[in-house]
Amino acid sequence: MQPPTFRGKPSESHVLWRRSGVGADAPKRFDEAHLREWCSARSIDFETDKRVDHERSDRPRRQYRCVFAWADTESESFEVGDDEWEIATQETPRTFLEIDEAGEARLKSWTDEYVFDVEALWTDGDAVVFRAAGIDGAKRLEARRLTDRPG
C-alpha cells in the first residue's frame, strides 16, 4: 500500500489517479503535461479535442489522444475537361489510446478496439500501464507494439 499523498500524485509517472484516502466519488486527476512529454519523447503524436464519443458519453468531453500509427492516406483522381485532379482523404488514427476528461478510455490496437473506465494510469519506460474497472490487475501497453505494423 502506498503512503497517502496530499494534493499530489502517487508518483511522478502517474498520468491519471484519484487522491488517496478519498472515496470512489472523488474526481480523477489528470496530468496532461506528463502524457504529452511521454509521447513527445517517443515520437508519438498527441492530440486534444472536445467532442462526443457515444460509447462513453452523450455529452462533449475533452479528449486526450496518443496516436501511435496513422492509417494510410487514400486519394482519388478525376478529370475535369483537360485537367486531372487528385483529392486526398484526411489522415485518421490507426492505433491510439484516447482518454476523456472523466477517465473513460478507448484503445484501438491493430486488431481490436476496447472501451474501459481507467482507475489509474502511469508511464513505465516505453509503456503505459493502467488499472481499469472490471479488468483484473494492471495492464501494460508497449508503445512499440502499437507503433510498429505487425508482420
C-alpha positions in Angstrom: 0.0 0.0 0.0 1.3 3.4 -0.9 1.5 6.1 1.7 -1.2 8.8 1.4 -0.4 11.8 -0.7 -1.9 15.2 -0.1 -2.8 17.2 -3.3 -0.1 15.3 -5.1 0.3 12.4 -7.5 1.0 8.9 -6.2 4.3 9.0 -8.3 5.9 11.3 -10.8 5.0 8.8 -13.6 1.2 8.9 -12.9 -1.0 10.4 -15.6 -4.4 9.6 -14.1 -5.3 8.9 -10.5 -7.6 9.6 -7.6 -6.3 11.2 -4.5 -5.7 8.6 -1.8 -7.9 8.5 1.2 -10.8 9.9 -0.7 -13.9 7.9 -1.6 -14.7 6.5 -5.0 -16.7 9.6 -5.8 -13.7 11.8 -5.8 -12.9 13.3 -9.3 -10.0 11.7 -11.2 -6.9 13.8 -11.6 -5.1 14.0 -15.0 -1.6 15.2 -15.8 -1.8 16.2 -19.4 1.7 17.7 -19.4 3.3 14.4 -18.3 1.4 12.4 -21.0 2.3 15.0 -23.7 6.0 14.8 -22.7 6.0 11.0 -22.7 4.5 11.0 -26.2 7.0 13.6 -27.5 10.0 11.7 -26.2 8.8 8.6 -28.2 7.7 10.5 -31.4 4.1 9.6 -30.7 1.5 12.2 -31.8 -0.5 13.8 -29.0 -3.9 15.5 -29.7 -6.6 17.1 -27.7 -10.1 17.8 -28.8 -13.6 18.3 -27.3 -16.2 16.0 -28.9 -18.9 13.4 -28.2 -17.9 9.7 -28.2 -21.2 7.9 -28.0 -19.8 4.8 -26.5 -18.5 6.8 -23.5 -21.0 9.7 -23.1 -23.8 11.6 -24.9 -22.2 14.9 -24.0 -19.0 16.5 -25.4 -15.9 15.8 -23.3 -12.3 16.9 -23.6 -10.3 14.0 -25.3 -6.6 13.3 -24.9 -5.2 11.1 -27.6 -1.9 9.3 -28.1 -1.7 8.3 -31.8 0.8 5.5 -32.3 0.2 4.9 -36.0 -1.8 6.6 -38.8 -4.0 4.9 -41.4 -2.6 5.1 -44.9 -3.9 8.2 -46.7 -6.1 7.4 -49.6 -6.6 9.6 -52.7 -8.9 9.7 -55.6 -8.2 11.1 -59.1 -10.7 12.5 -61.5 -10.6 14.6 -64.7 -12.5 17.8 -65.4 -12.0 18.8 -69.0 -8.3 18.6 -69.7 -7.3 18.9 -66.1 -6.6 16.0 -63.8 -7.3 16.5 -60.1 -6.4 14.4 -57.1 -8.2 14.6 -53.7 -6.6 13.1 -50.7 -8.7 12.0 -47.7 -7.9 13.1 -44.2 -5.5 11.0 -42.2 -7.1 9.0 -39.4 -5.5 7.4 -36.4 -4.9 3.7 -36.9 -3.7 2.7 -33.4 -4.3 5.0 -30.4 -5.1 5.4 -26.8 -7.7 8.1 -26.1 -8.7 9.2 -22.6 -11.5 11.6 -21.9 -11.8 14.1 -19.0 -13.8 11.6 -17.0 -11.1 8.9 -17.3 -13.0 6.8 -19.8 -10.7 5.4 -22.4 -10.7 3.9 -25.9 -7.9 1.8 -27.1 -7.5 0.9 -30.8 -4.9 -1.7 -31.5 -4.0 -3.3 -34.9 -6.8 -5.9 -34.4 -9.1 -4.9 -31.6 -10.8 -1.9 -30.0 -11.7 -1.6 -26.3 -13.6 0.9 -24.2 -12.9 0.9 -20.4 -13.1 3.1 -17.3 -9.5 3.9 -16.2 -8.9 4.0 -12.4 -5.2 4.8 -12.6 -2.7 5.2 -15.5 1.0 5.7 -15.4 4.1 5.5 -17.6 6.9 3.0 -17.3 9.7 3.5 -19.8 8.2 3.0 -23.2 4.9 1.6 -21.9 1.7 2.9 -20.5 0.3 0.9 -17.6 -3.2 1.1 -16.3 -5.8 -0.4 -13.9 -9.4 -0.2 -15.1 -12.8 -1.1 -13.7 -13.8 -4.7 -14.5 -10.3 -5.7 -15.5 -8.1 -7.8 -13.2 -4.7 -6.4 -12.3 -2.6 -3.8 -14.2 -2.4 -4.0 -18.0 0.8 -2.9 -19.8 0.7 -1.3 -23.3 4.1 -1.3 -25.0 4.3 1.7 -27.4 6.4 -0.3 -29.9 3.6 -2.9 -30.3 1.1 -0.1 -31.2 3.6 1.8 -33.4 5.1 -1.0 -35.5 2.7 -2.6 -38.0 2.5 -6.3 -37.3 4.3 -8.6 -39.9 
